[in-house]
Amino acid sequence: MRRKDWQILLTVLISLGTVVTGNGVQAASRRAVATALQQNVVQVRTYADSDPGNYGYAKYLRRINYDGGNQCTIQVRSTFEGLSAAARTSVINQTQALAKMVLVDQGVRTKKQVAPGLVVTIRAGHQVLGQSRSGNYYRYTWHH
């Protein structure tokens, strides 16, 4: 190979390496966010036993999944379905606060980006129970 061919090949390989590394970092970042979200859910669940006034919402949570951008899926326990719409809203708003804190702490979103709220889908297993409304992410449409 001529020197110019080597330079082109090296440039292409470096570009590919950057893309692969970039995707790897993004995947690692997503794993870190998923881990941090789950650790926080577990932590607030333990607090719920000693301070239900502040952390009682955590008893209804199973998991929070980060879907990218300002989107999350909140997996709830079956007991969540027995709550009134107002109580569900309270639980999900507190869960949003937890998720926003983790997203900002993990550096995947800024405070300004999460300020309007998160676009959330609330699920119990595969069943969608509700989702945030466009225009006001702290209000929800409940399906059950």
C-alpha positions in Angstrom: 0.0 0.0 0.0 1.0 3.5 -0.7 1.4 6.0 2.1 -1.8 7.9 1.0 -3.7 4.6 1.1 -2.4 3.9 4.6 -3.5 7.4 5.7 -7.0 6.9 4.3 -7.3 3.4 5.9 -6.0 4.8 9.3 -8.5 7.7 9.1 -11.4 5.2 8.4 -10.3 2.9 11.2 -10.0 5.8 13.7 -13.5 7.0 12.6 -14.9 3.5 13.1 -13.2 3.2 16.4 -14.7 6.5 17.5 -18.2 5.3 16.5 -17.7 2.0 18.2 -16.3 3.6 21.3 -19.1 6.2 21.3 -21.7 3.4 21.1 -19.9 1.5 23.8 -19.8 4.6 26.1 -23.5 5.1 25.4 -24.3 1.5 26.2 -22.2 1.7 29.3 -23.9 4.9 30.3 -27.3 3.3 29.8 -26.3 0.4 32.0 -25.0 2.8 34.7 -28.3 4.7 34.6 -30.3 1.4 34.8 -28.2 0.3 37.8 -28.5 3.6 39.5 -32.3 3.7 39.0 -32.7 0.2 40.4 -30.4 0.9 43.4 -32.4 4.1 44.2 -35.7 2.2 43.9 -34.4 -0.5 46.3 -33.1 2.2 48.7 -36.3 4.2 48.8 -38.3 1.0 49.4 -36.2 0.3 52.5 -36.8 3.9 53.6 -40.6 3.3 53.1 -40.7 1.0 56.1 -39.3 3.5 58.5 -40.7 6.7 56.9 -43.9 5.9 55.0 -44.9 9.6 55.0 -42.0 10.5 52.7 -41.2 7.2 50.9 -44.5 5.3 51.0 -44.8 5.7 47.2 -41.9 3.3 46.8 -43.9 0.3 48.1 -45.8 0.5 44.7 -42.6 0.5 42.6 -41.1 -2.5 40.9 -38.6 -0.8 38.6 -37.9 2.3 36.6 -36.5 1.8 33.0 -34.8 4.6 31.2 -35.9 4.7 27.6 -33.7 7.5 26.4 -34.2 11.3 26.3 -36.8 12.3 28.8 -38.7 9.0 28.6 -39.0 6.3 31.2 -41.2 3.3 31.8 -42.3 2.8 35.4 -43.1 -0.8 36.4 -45.5 -0.9 39.3 -46.7 -3.6 41.6 -50.2 -5.0 41.3 -51.3 -3.1 44.5 -50.9 0.1 42.5 -54.0 -0.7 40.5 -56.1 -0.4 43.7 -55.2 3.2 44.3 -57.4 6.2 43.4 -56.4 8.4 40.4 -55.1 11.0 42.9 -53.0 8.5 44.8 -51.6 7.1 41.6 -50.7 10.6 40.4 -48.9 11.2 43.7 -47.0 8.0 43.5 -45.9 8.6 39.9 -45.0 12.3 40.5 -42.7 11.2 43.4 -41.3 8.5 41.2 -40.6 11.1 38.5 -38.7 13.2 41.0 -36.5 10.2 41.8 -35.9 9.3 38.2 -35.1 12.9 37.3 -32.6 13.1 40.1 -30.8 9.9 38.9 -30.8 11.1 35.3 -29.2 14.4 36.3 -26.7 12.7 38.7 -25.7 10.2 36.0 -25.1 13.1 33.5 -27.5 11.8 30.8 -29.9 14.8 31.3 -29.5 18.3 32.7 -31.8 19.9 35.3 -33.1 22.2 32.5 -33.9 19.2 30.3 -35.9 17.3 32.9 -37.6 20.4 34.4 -40.8 20.0 32.3 -41.1 16.4 33.6 -40.6 13.0 32.1 -42.6 11.3 29.4 -43.6 8.2 31.4 -45.5 5.0 30.7 -46.8 3.2 33.7 -47.0 -0.5 33.4 -48.0 -3.5 35.6 -46.2 -6.3 33.8 -47.2 -6.0 30.1 -50.4 -4.0 30.8 -50.2 -0.3 30.3 -52.0 1.4 33.2 -51.3 5.0 32.2 -49.1 7.6 30.6 -48.1 11.2 31.1 -50.1 13.7 29.0 -48.4 15.8 26.4 -48.2 19.4 27.4 -48.2 18.5 31.1 -46.0 15.5 32.0 -47.2 15.6 35.7 -50.8 14.8 34.6 -51.7 11.3 33.5 -54.2 9.4 31.5 -55.2 6.3 33.4 -56.5 3.3 31.5 -57.8 1.3 34.5 
